[in-house]
Amino acid sequence: MSNNPSSVATSAPPSSTASKSRKPAAPDALDPRTKTVIGLLLVSSFVVILNETIMSVALPRLMADLNITAGTAQWLTTGFMLTMAVVIPATGFLLQRFSMRGLFMTAMSLFSAGTLLAALAPGFGTLLCGRIIQAGGTAIMLPLLMTTVLNAVPAHRRGRMMGTISIVIAVAPAIGPTVSGIILNALDWRWMFWLVLPIAVLSLVVGALKVQNLTEPKKVPFDALSIVLSTLAFGGLIFGLSSIGEAAQGEALMPLWIPLTIGALAMAGFVFRQLVLQRTDRALMDLRTFASKPFVVAIVLVLVSMMALFGCLIVLPLYLQNVLGLSTLNTGLLLLPGGAVMAILSPIVGGLFDKFGPRPLVIPGALVLSGALWGMTTLDESSPVPVVIVLHCLLNAGLGFIFTPLFTSALGSLDKSLYSHGSAIINTLQQLAGAAGTAVFITLMTTGTTDAVNDGMAGIPAAAAGVHTAFFWGAVISLVALAASFFVRRPTNELPDGVTIH
């Protein structure tokens, strides 16, 4: 595959490209229709992604109300990610085959229906079903947003736009615990869904009135075998990873080797199938994206960063409540500054990316991320709350400097024909990394706590020891991101006209 500058330049709207010679400012202008569509996609995506982690602070309450274990309650988050990982691989096909308007309506209809079912749930089973239906809509929305931006925004403006998208991808999950903590302080857990439902329905109604197609659907071949293999591959791997926590407590539904082996074998078959189909441009997920070095390096960094983000999102609230004895409201409020830091930084970092490229941003970000995780290894039952807040803010600041440059340079390095496939791959692997991070951190925390109890420690010190174990290995993993950050480069096809890399 060749990545030439012209392949990306053609992704800009015809009006902005054609007028380039007449008006210097034209490439910076988006027509009103495009602005409206992207704005609505951003708001809708923020709402649906927020729900991915909204359950984390609620786990202790749900464990008591529904009489379930921590490993079972974890499925309300990992089941969401599992569904997304199963659906997202097909979005590369869906985004080419169906209209933007049709996909938006489908996504928000699924999300709204799932939200309603979860709000009415009488028990864990129905609640989990509602979460799964929600995830089906979420899985379509995020690739739809990314692909729309890549096709409608000029290359040299993508940093700023991807900075805004990073608020959706990273900040929405980061403030999920805060939102749920505030709600749970005064209301039943079902209100986490009742309060979201009107927003989802409003987005659906506005979308029905305002969303217009910015791309032309085309007939692309559908390969049922690829769908089956991707479902078994990503579903099996995430199911196995998500069962690690239950296995550590002796409560796994089946031996771990079964789903992991099925997932690994199906993954091998899926990869082979795609390599064959992509020769005739019929792949469900075109793996020629991995011919781009910036894409590969960004994938590695995104995977490690997502593992750190989702691992901390589930362990930190448990630490604040079970070790420091804070309420759900205080837990949510204490996590708010970190989410605010990332929200403020993301668009700023996007603008800096357009000027300086990814490397000067990603390396400091990876360094701060690793430093924050190593700092979290010092947390125990006597740690001051302000220290926790500072460490969480540093963690989110590091991630804020990482996500925007990586998403922009990774997808911008691809040929236009591979945008939808690249978006599907990044979003699928994000879910895999999120599930892995959640499972690994929970397992390490559970194992560390159990070992401490067996050594004669009391309940709270033992729980603190488990948290230490989880954060220690998270800090070790962060060193991989730090090493990979030095290999980040800016693709030449993302630079403004006349600018070269020296």
C-alpha positions in Angstrom: 0.0 0.0 0.0 1.3 3.4 -0.8 0.5 6.4 1.4 0.7 9.4 -0.9 -0.2 13.0 0.1 -2.9 13.3 -2.5 -4.9 10.4 -1.1 -5.6 12.2 2.1 -6.0 15.6 0.5 -8.9 14.4 -1.5 -10.8 13.7 1.7 -11.6 17.4 2.1 -15.0 18.6 0.9 -14.9 19.6 -2.8 -15.8 23.1 -2.0 -12.8 23.7 0.3 -10.4 22.0 -2.0 -11.5 23.6 -5.2 -11.5 27.1 -3.7 -8.0 26.7 -2.3 -6.5 28.7 -5.2 -9.1 31.5 -4.9 -9.3 32.1 -1.2 -6.5 31.2 1.2 -8.9 30.8 4.1 -11.2 28.4 2.3 -9.5 25.2 3.4 -10.2 26.2 7.0 -14.0 26.6 6.4 -16.5 23.9 6.9 -19.9 24.3 5.3 -22.9 24.7 7.7 -24.3 21.3 6.9 -21.0 19.6 7.7 -20.7 21.5 11.0 -24.3 20.6 12.0 -23.7 16.9 11.3 -20.4 16.7 13.1 -21.7 18.7 16.0 -24.7 16.3 16.4 -22.4 13.3 16.1 -20.1 14.7 18.8 -22.9 15.3 21.3 -24.5 11.9 20.6 -21.2 10.1 20.8 -20.4 11.7 24.1 -23.7 10.5 25.6 -23.3 7.0 24.4 -19.6 6.6 25.3 -20.3 8.1 28.8 -22.4 5.0 29.5 -19.4 2.7 29.0 -18.0 3.5 32.5 -21.0 5.0 34.3 -21.4 1.7 36.2 -17.9 1.7 37.8 -18.8 3.7 40.9 -22.1 1.9 41.2 -20.5 -1.5 41.5 -20.6 -1.7 45.3 -24.2 -0.5 45.4 -25.2 -3.0 42.7 -23.4 -5.8 44.5 -25.5 -5.2 47.6 -28.8 -4.5 45.8 -28.6 -7.4 43.4 -26.7 -9.8 45.6 -23.9 -10.4 43.2 -20.1 -10.6 43.4 -17.6 -8.1 42.2 -16.6 -10.4 39.3 -20.3 -10.7 38.2 -20.9 -6.9 38.6 -17.8 -6.3 36.4 -19.8 -7.8 33.5 -21.9 -4.6 33.4 -18.8 -2.9 32.1 -17.0 -5.7 30.3 -20.2 -7.0 28.7 -20.6 -3.5 27.2 -17.1 -3.7 25.8 -17.6 -7.3 24.7 -20.6 -6.3 22.6 -18.8 -3.3 21.1 -15.8 -5.5 20.2 -18.1 -7.9 18.4 -20.1 -5.2 16.5 -17.3 -2.7 15.6 -15.4 -5.0 13.2 -18.4 -4.9 11.0 -18.6 -1.1 10.9 -16.0 -0.9 8.2 -18.5 -2.7 6.0 -21.5 -0.8 7.4 -20.0 2.6 6.9 -19.4 1.9 3.2 -22.7 0.1 2.5 -25.3 2.2 4.3 -26.0 5.9 4.5 -24.8 8.1 7.4 -28.4 9.0 8.2 -29.5 5.4 8.4 -26.6 4.4 10.6 -27.1 7.3 12.9 -30.8 6.5 13.4 -30.0 2.8 14.0 -27.3 3.6 16.5 -29.4 6.0 18.6 -32.5 3.8 18.4 -30.6 0.9 19.8 -29.0 3.0 22.5 -32.3 4.5 23.5 -34.0 1.1 23.6 -31.2 -0.4 25.7 -31.3 2.6 28.1 -35.0 2.2 28.6 -34.7 -1.6 29.3 -31.8 -1.0 31.8 -33.9 1.7 33.6 -36.8 -0.8 34.0 -34.6 -3.8 34.9 -35.9 -5.8 37.8 -32.6 -7.7 38.2 -29.1 -8.3 37.0 -30.0 -10.4 33.9 -32.3 -7.7 32.4 -29.9 -4.9 33.3 -27.1 -6.8 31.5 -29.4 -7.2 28.4 -30.1 -3.4 28.4 -26.4 -2.7 28.6 -25.7 -5.0 25.6 -28.4 -3.3 23.5 -26.9 0.1 24.5 -23.5 -1.1 23.4 -24.8 -2.2 20.0 -25.7 1.5 19.3 -22.5 2.8 20.8 -20.4 0.5 18.6 -21.8 2.1 15.5 -21.7 5.7 16.6 -17.9 6.1 17.3 -16.6 4.8 14.0 -19.3 6.8 12.3 -18.0 10.0 13.9 -14.4 9.3 13.1 -15.0 8.3 9.5 -17.2 11.4 8.9 -14.5 13.7 10.3 -11.8 12.1 8.2 -13.8 12.5 5.0 -15.1 16.0 5.7 -12.3 17.8 7.5 -9.0 19.0 5.7 -5.9 17.1 6.8 -4.2 20.1 8.4 -7.3 20.8 10.6 -7.8 17.3 11.9 -5.7 17.8 15.0 -8.1 20.3 16.4 -11.1 18.2 15.4 -9.6 15.0 16.8 -8.9 16.9 20.0 -12.6 17.4 20.3 -13.2 13.8 19.4 -10.8 12.8 22.2 -13.2 14.4 24.6 -15.7 11.8 23.5 -13.3 8.9 23.4 -11.4 9.5 26.6 -13.1 12.2 28.7 -16.6 10.7 28.5 -15.5 7.4 30.1 -13.3 9.3 32.5 -16.2 11.4 33.9 -18.6 8.4 33.9 -17.8 7.6 37.6 -18.4 11.3 38.6 -21.8 11.4 36.9 -22.9 8.1 38.5 -21.5 9.1 41.9 -23.6 12.3 41.9 -26.7 10.4 40.8 -26.2 7.6 43.4 -25.9 10.1 46.2 -29.5 11.0 46.0 -31.2 8.5 43.8 -31.6 4.8 43.0 -29.1 3.3 40.5 -31.9 3.1 37.8 -31.8 6.9 37.6 -28.4 6.6 35.9 -30.5 5.4 32.9 -33.7 7.5 33.4 -31.7 10.7 33.3 -29.8 9.7 30.1 -32.9 8.5 28.3 -34.4 11.9 27.4 -31.0 13.1 26.1 -30.7 10.0 23.9 -34.3 10.4 22.6 -33.7 14.1 21.9 -30.6 13.3 19.9 -32.6 10.7 17.9 -35.3 13.3 17.1 -32.9 16.1 16.2 -30.9 13.6 14.1 -34.0 12.6 12.2 -34.5 16.3 11.3 -30.9 17.5 10.8 -28.6 14.6 9.8 -27.9 14.6 6.1 -25.6 12.2 4.2 -22.0 13.5 3.6 -20.8 10.4 1.9 -22.2 8.2 -0.9 -23.1 4.6 0.1 -21.7 2.0 -2.3 -22.3 -1.7 -2.9 -19.6 -3.7 -1.1 -19.5 -7.5 -0.8 -20.7 -9.0 2.5 -18.7 -12.0 3.8 -20.7 -14.0 6.4 -17.7 -16.1 7.4 -15.7 -13.1 8.4 -18.6 -12.0 10.7 -18.7 -15.4 12.3 -14.9 -15.5 12.8 -14.6 -12.0 14.1 -17.4 -12.7 16.6 -15.7 -15.8 17.9 -12.3 -14.1 17.9 -13.0 -10.8 19.6 -15.9 -12.3 21.7 -13.8 -15.3 22.8 -10.8 -13.2 23.8 -12.8 -10.6 25.7 -14.9 -13.2 27.4 -11.8 -15.0 28.5 -10.1 -11.9 29.7 -13.2 -10.7 31.5 -13.5 -14.1 33.3 -10.1 -13.8 34.8 -11.4 -11.9 37.8 -14.1 -14.5 38.4 -11.6 -17.3 38.0 -9.4 -15.7 40.7 -12.4 -16.0 43.0 -13.2 -19.5 41.9 -16.5 -18.4 40.2 -15.7 -18.6 36.4 -18.4 -20.0 34.2 -15.9 -22.3 32.4 -12.2 -23.0 32.4 -10.4 -19.9 31.0 -8.5 -21.9 28.4 -11.7 -22.6 26.5 -12.8 -19.1 25.5 -9.2 -17.9 25.1 -8.3 -20.9 22.8 -11.5 -20.4 20.8 -10.7 -16.7 20.5 -7.1 -17.2 19.5 -7.9 -19.9 16.8 -10.8 -17.8 15.4 -8.5 -14.8 15.3 -6.0 -16.7 13.3 -8.7 -17.7 10.9 -10.1 -14.2 10.7 -6.7 -12.7 9.9 -6.1 -15.3 7.2 -9.6 -14.7 5.7 -9.0 -11.0 5.6 -5.6 -11.3 3.9 -7.3 -13.4 1.2 -10.3 -11.1 0.7 -8.4 -7.8 0.7 -6.6 -8.9 -2.5 -9.9 -8.2 -4.2 -11.0 -5.4 -1.9 -13.7 -7.6 -0.2 -12.3 -7.7 3.4 -14.6 -7.0 6.3 -11.6 -5.4 8.1 -8.8 -4.5 5.6 -5.4 -5.3 7.3 -3.4 -3.3 4.8 -3.8 -0.5 7.4 -0.9 -2.2 9.2 1.4 -1.4 6.3 1.5 2.1 7.7 4.2 2.4 10.4 2.6 5.4 12.1 -0.6 3.4 12.4 1.1 0.4 14.0 3.0 2.5 16.5 -0.1 4.4 17.4 -2.1 1.1 17.9 0.5 -0.1 20.4 0.4 3.1 22.4 -3.5 3.3 22.3 -3.7 -0.3 23.6 -1.4 0.3 26.5 -3.1 3.7 27.3 -6.6 2.2 27.2 -5.5 -0.6 29.5 -4.3 2.0 32.0 -7.4 4.2 31.7 -10.0 1.4 32.1 -8.0 -0.4 34.8 -7.8 2.8 36.8 -11.4 3.6 36.2 -12.5 0.4 37.9 -9.8 0.1 40.7 -9.6 3.7 41.8 -13.3 4.0 42.8 -13.1 0.7 44.7 -10.0 2.0 46.5 -11.7 5.3 47.4 -14.8 3.5 48.8 -13.5 0.2 50.2 -10.1 1.4 51.6 -10.6 5.1 52.3 -14.3 4.7 53.2 -15.6 7.5 51.0 -19.2 7.7 49.8 -20.2 7.3 46.2 -20.8 11.0 45.9 -17.4 11.9 47.3 -15.8 9.3 45.1 -17.4 10.7 42.0 -16.5 14.3 42.9 -12.9 13.4 43.6 -12.6 11.9 40.1 -14.1 15.0 38.5 -10.9 17.1 38.4 -9.1 14.4 36.4 -11.9 14.3 33.8 -11.9 18.1 33.6 -8.1 18.2 33.1 -8.5 15.9 30.1 -11.4 17.8 28.7 -9.5 21.1 28.9 -6.3 19.6 27.4 -7.7 17.6 24.5 -8.6 20.6 22.1 -5.5 22.4 23.2 -3.4 19.4 22.4 -5.2 19.1 19.0 -4.1 22.6 18.1 -0.5 21.9 19.2 -0.5 18.8 17.1 -1.4 20.8 14.0 1.6 22.9 14.6 4.3 20.5 16.0 3.2 17.0 15.1 2.7 14.1 17.6 6.2 13.3 18.9 6.7 16.4 21.1 3.3 15.7 22.7 3.3 11.9 23.0 6.6 11.5 24.7 5.9 13.9 27.6 2.4 12.4 27.8 3.7 8.9 28.2 6.2 10.0 30.8 3.6 11.7 32.9 1.2 8.7 32.5 3.9 6.3 33.7 4.9 8.7 36.6 1.3 8.9 37.7 0.9 5.1 37.8 4.1 4.7 39.7 2.8 7.3 42.1 -0.4 5.3 42.6 1.7 2.3 43.8 2.3 4.3 47.0 -1.4 4.6 47.9 -2.5 2.8 51.1 -5.2 3.1 53.8 -3.6 6.3 55.2 -3.0 8.2 51.9 -4.3 11.8 51.9 -7.2 12.4 49.5 -5.5 15.4 47.9 -2.6 13.1 46.8 -5.1 10.8 45.1 -6.7 13.8 43.3 -3.3 15.0 42.1 -2.2 11.6 40.9 -5.5 11.1 39.0 -5.2 14.5 37.4 -1.6 13.7 36.3 -2.8 10.4 34.9 -5.5 12.1 32.8 -3.1 14.9 31.7 -0.7 12.2 30.4 -3.6 10.5 28.5 -4.7 13.9 27.2 -1.4 14.4 25.5 -1.4 10.9 24.1 -4.9 10.2 22.6 -5.4 13.2 20.2 -2.0 12.9 18.5 -2.3 9.1 18.2 -5.8 9.1 16.7 -5.0 11.8 14.3 -1.6 10.6 13.0 -2.7 6.9 12.9 -5.9 7.5 10.8 -4.4 10.3 8.8 -1.5 8.1 7.6 -4.0 5.8 5.7 -5.3 6.0 2.2 -8.8 7.4 2.0 -10.2 4.1 1.0 -9.0 2.6 4.3 -10.4 5.3 6.6 -13.5 3.2 7.6 -11.3 0.1 8.2 -8.7 2.0 10.2 -11.4 3.5 12.4 -13.0 0.0 12.9 -9.6 -1.5 13.8 -8.7 1.2 16.3 -12.1 1.1 18.0 -12.2 -2.7 18.1 -8.7 -2.9 19.7 -9.7 -0.1 22.2 -12.4 -2.4 23.5 -10.1 -5.3 23.6 -7.6 -3.3 25.6 -10.3 -1.8 27.9 -11.5 -5.3 28.7 -8.0 -6.5 29.2 -7.1 -3.6 31.5 -10.3 -4.0 33.5 -9.8 -7.8 33.9 -6.1 -7.6 34.6 -6.4 -4.8 37.2 -9.4 -6.5 39.0 -7.6 -9.9 39.0 -4.4 -8.4 40.3 -6.3 -6.5 43.0 -8.3 -9.6 44.0 -5.2 -11.8 44.1 -3.2 -9.2 46.1 -6.0 -8.8 48.6 -6.4 -12.6 49.0 -2.7 -13.1 49.5 -2.6 -10.3 52.1 -5.5 -11.9 54.0 -3.8 -15.2 53.9 -0.8 -13.5 55.4 -2.9 -12.4 58.4 -3.7 -8.8 57.3 -7.0 -7.2 58.4 -9.7 -6.3 55.8 -8.8 -2.7 54.9 -5.0 -3.1 54.9 -5.5 -6.2 52.8 -7.6 -4.3 50.3 -5.0 -1.6 50.1 -2.4 -4.3 49.4 -4.5 -5.5 46.5 -4.8 -2.0 45.1 -1.0 -1.7 45.3 -0.5 -4.9 43.4 -2.8 -3.7 40.6 -1.2 -0.3 40.2 2.3 -1.8 40.4 1.8 -3.9 37.4 -0.1 -1.1 35.6 3.0 1.0 36.1 5.2 -1.7 34.7 3.0 -1.9 31.6 3.1 1.9 31.2 6.9 1.6 30.5 5.9 -0.1 27.2 4.0 3.0 26.2 6.9 5.2 27.2 9.3 3.2 25.1 7.0 3.2 22.1 6.4 6.9 22.3 10.0 7.5 20.9 9.0 5.8 17.7 6.1 8.1 16.9 6.4 10.0 13.7 4.1 12.4 11.8 3.0 11.1 8.4 4.0 13.4 5.6 0.4 13.2 4.1 -0.9 15.0 7.2 1.2 18.1 6.9 -0.1 21.4 5.5 0.9 22.2 1.9 4.6 23.1 1.5 5.7 21.8 5.0 8.2 19.0 5.2 9.7 16.9 8.0 13.4 17.4 8.7 
